[in-house]
Amino acid sequence: MKKIGIFGIASAITLAVACYFFIQLGGNNPIEITLIEGNPETLAGKTFKGIPQDKKLEETFKAIETQQSLNPGSKIHTIYYIEPAGKLDTMEVFVGLNLPFASGELEPKSFQESRYLVAKVSANKWVMPGPNKVKAKLEEFAQENKVKLSGIFIDKIISETEVHVIAPIK
């Protein structure tokens, strides 16, 4: 009987510590959604299509990071057209920067929509909500506000602890 009591106390302490760190890391931070009037930013970048383990994916990100260092104030944006379910599944992702013009090897990506939603997510990367949860919140907000999303979700990387998910409205 004593062992059960000790196990119960140890479990309660472990759960309390885990909850404390989850909250401290931002696990309970709300997803803030805002409706913006105007076109989403024009992007310049590269599209990768292949498997997640392909070295070309890493090269694509490094090329955009290099461009980012040459363009202070720009932020990396990603658009996953095909998200991989596993390590060997095909994926298609556009990786770019918020730049008005594409130069060199970069391809332009502009958006005709005149309104969009922005979901601001801030938390440590270990407790940040997954993309499906953020998309569900955006879709719920769109339905409540009687707007129809285009189906494109753009991840704007602000920092290691902040991401903005942009969802253009049809």
Buried (B, 14 or more C-beta within 10 A) or exposed (E): EEEEEEEEEEEEEEEEEEEEEBEEBBBEBEBEBEEBEEBBBBBBBBBBBBBBEBEEBEEBBEBBEEBBEEEEEBBBBBBBEEEBEEEEEEBBBBBBBBBEEBEEEBEBBEBEBEBBBBBBBBBBEEBBBEBEEBBEBBBEBBEEEEBEBBEBBBBBEEEEBBBBBBBBBE
